[in-house]
Amino acid sequence: MSDVRYEVDGHVGVVTLDRPDVHNALRRRTYDELTELVHTTTARVLVITGAGRSFCSGDDVRDLMGGGEGAPPRPAPRLTPAAGALLQTDVPVIAAVNGPAVGWGMELALMADLRIAGRRAKFGELFVKRGLCSDVAGIARLAQLVGRERAAELLFTGEVIDAERAERIGLVGRVVDDDQLLPAALERARAIAANPPLAVAALKRGLRRALDPDWSDLGTWVSSTLGELFATEDHREGVRSFLEKREPQYVGR
C-alpha cells in the first residue's frame, strides 16, 4: 500500500499523504514516493493535503531518528531529494493544511507556493525540541513569509501556533472552515491551471530567481549540520523524552 495517494482532477493533481494512523508521519518510503510524484506529474498545479485530521506530523521518529538510540545513517551533505523536487519544480504547489503541520510537515507547507489552512490547522517548527535544526524552508522560506524576527521566534522556541495566528503573521494566505478546505484549494488550483502553463512556469522560475537562496548550497549546510547534531546527547534526549512523554533535560553536548 502506498504512503501517498494521487488523484487527478482535470489539470490539477491532488497529493494526499496517506498514513492517518501516525498523523501522516514521513518515513523513507513516503519521501521517495513524494519525490517521484513531483518529478513525474503532468498536472499543471499540485494540491498537497493529508488524510484524516492531520496534515503531517513530520518525520517518523522511530524510522528516521533511530528512536533516540544513536545517529541514523546520513548520506553525503546535500539538499534532500524531496526538498529539491518541491523547491525546484516549475509546477505551482498549493498546501491544503487540514490539521497539524509540524516538523517537516511545516517544512512541506512552507515549500508550497500557496498555503490555505483549515481552522484546526496548527504549525510548529519542532526541530529545536529534538536537538536539531530545521530544513532549508524553515530557515529561508519562513523568514521570507513572516520576517526574520518572527521566524527566529518560531525556530528558537519550537512554539506551535494556530491557524488564525498563522494567517495574521502571513504564514498562510487564508483560513477557511475545515469542510471548505479542499474545495477552496481546488478552486485556486483550477484558476491557476486555466492560465497558459508556460507563462505560469516562467513566473515561478522568476520568483525563484528574485527571492530564493541557492537551495543546493543551503541544503548542503543543513545536511552537514544535522549530521553533527544527530550525534549529540541533546538530540538523543529530545527523541527519548518525546517517546517517553516526559520533560527533556538538555545538557548542551
Helices and strands as residue ranges (DSSP letters): E 4-9, E 12-17, G 20-22, H 28-40, E 45-50, H 61-64, G 66-68, H 81-88, E 93-97, E 100-102, H 104-111, E 114-118, E 122-124, G 126-130, H 136-136, I 137-141, H 142-146, H 148-157, E 160-162, H 163-168, E 174-176, G 178-180, H 181-193, H 197-211, H 215-230, H 233-244
